[in-house]
Amino acid sequence: MADTKISALPSVAPAGEDLLVVVDDPSGFPVTKRATVSGVVNAGLTGLTSVTPLLTDEVVIIDDPGGTPVAKTATISDLLALAGHGSGVLYDTEGGTTGISVGTGYTPLTTWDDDLSYGDVTADSATNTITVSEPGLFEVNGSFSFSGSINAIFTLAVAIDGTPYTQIAVVRKLGTLGDVGACGFGGIVQLSGGEALTVVVKSDGAANTYTSHAAQLLVHQV
């Protein structure tokens, strides 16, 4: 294979013990030598400082390696999205002012005022939803602090495209007047992509009052 161009050689997934041809001391007395892949990588990493990466940090990638390869940059967030990972969070941080009437049927919780998203999961406090764009398993966690009608029993659940998913739900009974209750739910759900998740609430009475003081809904692809 001495007369074969490098571009015509077969590709291989390199192992640490594989050998590379290197030129030692190229600016002084150059000598052709060999080095292992792990030795070259370790030499290149020597002196680097470790860092906790941010979603906005960038890494170098090779675009179109099988065609016209070009070195480009991509954010950590973009790579997570490409790998099918993401999270969305809805927040209720300004609750405790206005109650909603809750009956024996589920009513959407509409008190969200902030959100956070990355990757394939999009939270939107304006529409009270967290939408997933890719299929997979998703962890769903909710925490709620609320007041309301005395001795009323409230059930909070996650809903998928408007349909309550009661496998992920919690029940909380309020006691005396002024009682602020706290509760939460969590679980794993398999989604096919494109679904919108919300929180719904119901009570054991026809017209009980539910007043949110604080809440959070997190959806994370696992």
N, C-alpha and C positions, 0 to 999 in steps of 0.2 A: 504493500500500500504506500510505498515511498513516493509514487508519482500521483497520489490522490490529493485533491484539494481539500482543505479543512471543511469547506462548506458541503462537500460531498460525503463526508464521514457520517456514519450512523450516530444518532443522538443516544444519550444514556442518562439515567437518573444517577448522579454521582454519589458514591459512598465516601465516608471519611478516609478510608485507606486507599482510595484510588489515587493514581499518580498524575502529576502535571509536570510539564516541562517549563523550567524557569531559567532566567539568565541572572546569575549572581554577579553583583558589582558591575552593572552595565556601564557606568560612567568611569570606571577605573580599569580593572582587568577582567573583562567579561568572560565568564565561564558558564557553559550550559550544564545545568544540574536538574535534579528531580526533586519534587516536593509533594507531600500528600495534600489532598483537598482540605482535610481538617487542619493541617499546619498552616496553609494559606489563609483559611478563614480565621483561625485564632490570631495570626499575625495582624490581620486587618482589624480585629476587634480590640487589640491591645491598646490601652489608653483611652478607650471610649468611656463616657460617663453614663451610668444607668439613669433612666428617667421614667416617671409614671406618665404614660401617654394620655393625651386628651383626644376627644373625638375629632377636634379640628386639626390635630397634627397630621403631617403628610409623610408618606413613604414613597420610595421610588419603585416603579413597576416597569416592566417591558411590555409595551402594547404591541399586539399582533406578532408574537415571537415566531410563528410559523409562516409569516408572509413578509412584511416589511417592518422589522422590529424597530421601535422607537422608545427611548427612555422617557417616561412621563411620571407625574406625581398623582397620588390619590390620597384622600383623607381616610383616617381610621374609620370614620362614620360610613364612608362609601364602601369600604371593605366589609364592614359588618353587615351592611344592607345586602351586598352581593352574596354573602355567605348565608343569608336568610335569617339574620338576627336583628332584633330591634325591641324597643320598649316604648310604651306610651303611658302617661300619667295624667289623670284629671285631679284637680285640687279644688276644694271649697275652703277658702281661708277667711271669708267675710260673712260667715253664717250667723245664726242666732237672732236675726232681725225679722224675718217673715216666715210664717208657717204655711204649710200647704195642707189641704184637706185630703185625708187618705181613708179610703174605704176598704171593703173586703176584697176588691180586685186590685191588681198591681197598677201602680201609678209611677211614671218615670220620675227619677230624681233630677231636678233641673237647677240645682243651686251651685253648679260648678262655675268658678270664676278665673281659673288659670289652668295651664296645661304645659306638658313637656313631651317632646317626641324625638326619636331617632330611628334610623333604619326603616324596616318594613312595617312599622306600627305607627299610626298617626292618631294623636289625641287632639280633640277639638272641643274646648269648653263652650263654644258658641252653639254647638249642636248636641252637647252632652254625650258625645260618643268617642270611643276608641276603635279605630278601624284597622284591621290587619289586611295586608295585600298579598301575602304568600301563605301557602298551606303549612301546617306543622302543629306541634304541641305548644300550648301557651299556658304559662302560669298566671293566674288571676288572683289578686289580693285586694281586699277592700277594708278600710277602717272608717268608722263613723262615730260621731259624737252628736247627740241630739236630745231635745226635750219635746214635750208634747202632752197629750191628754193623760190624765191620771189613771193609773191601772190599765192602760191600753197595752196590748201586745202587738209589737211591730215585727214584720218579717222583711228583711232586705235580701235581694238576690241579684245576681248578674243576669242580664237578658241578652240574647243573641238575635240580632235582627228583630228585636221587639218581643221575642218569645222568652219568657222566664226559664232560666236554666237552674232549676231548684237543687241540683247537686252541689251548686256553689251558693250557699245562702246562710243566713244567721237569723235567730229569733231573739228579741229583747223585750222584756216587760218593764215599763216605767212604773215607779212607785208614787211617792208623795208629790204634792204640788211643788214645782221648781226643780224636780229631779232632772239631772242631765245624765243620760245614759251613754255608755260607750260599748261598742261591739265591733266585730270584724269577721270576715270570711276569707277563705282561700281554697284554691284547688287547681287542678290541671284540666284543660279542655283541648280537644283536637278540633282544629278548624281547617276548612278547605281553601280559605283565602277569599277576601272580599267582604267578610262579615263585619258588622258594626256592633260593638258591645256597649251596653248601658247598664245603669243600676236602676232597679225598680223596687218600690216599697208598697206594702199593704198592711192592714191592721185587722184586729178582730171585731171592729165596729164599723158601722156604716159611715160615720163622719168624724173620725178622730183627727187631731191636729199633729203634724210632724214638723218640727222646726230644727233644721240642721245648724249645728254650731261649728263643726269642722268635719271634713271628709277627704278621703283619698281613694282613688281607684287606679291600680297598677296592672298593666297587661304586658307580659314579657315572654318573648319566644325562647324556648329552651332547646 
